[in-house]
């Protein structure tokens, strides 16, 4: 694992601190680390972290039950942020085929609601980049899970349309 990967992993763990000052410091440091590398590298670091902790070496959920920001949930949150920085749908699709789709399935079935919520938000962000083909890669999700994702995708699309229409209206003034 690279130095950046180890540092990101540690900062995701530290972000889980109950102390708000430590949590905020970890957030700032993680933003700095991820901002210092390319968007693709940040994306790869985060997705690799999630693949490791959800597929290769599952984490102990009981340890994170009382934590506001479990590291895996934070990983999904940051992943949803960084996938938006990548304008290469084929790059993202390749990663989905290499374990990303499995990570989403495991995230959607996680015992912690904050992890499931962050996972849905990440899937919505991925859909924004790769379009509806994301659903083909998420065929292992249950129907209710897919419906939930579709609901939030539709909500995101409506929100963007509303923002665009407000922007156009303000420009016409």
Helices and strands as residue ranges (DSSP letters): H 3-14, H 20-36, H 39-51, I 52-56, G 61-64, H 71-83, H 89-95, I 96-100, H 101-108, H 113-130, H 133-137, H 143-172
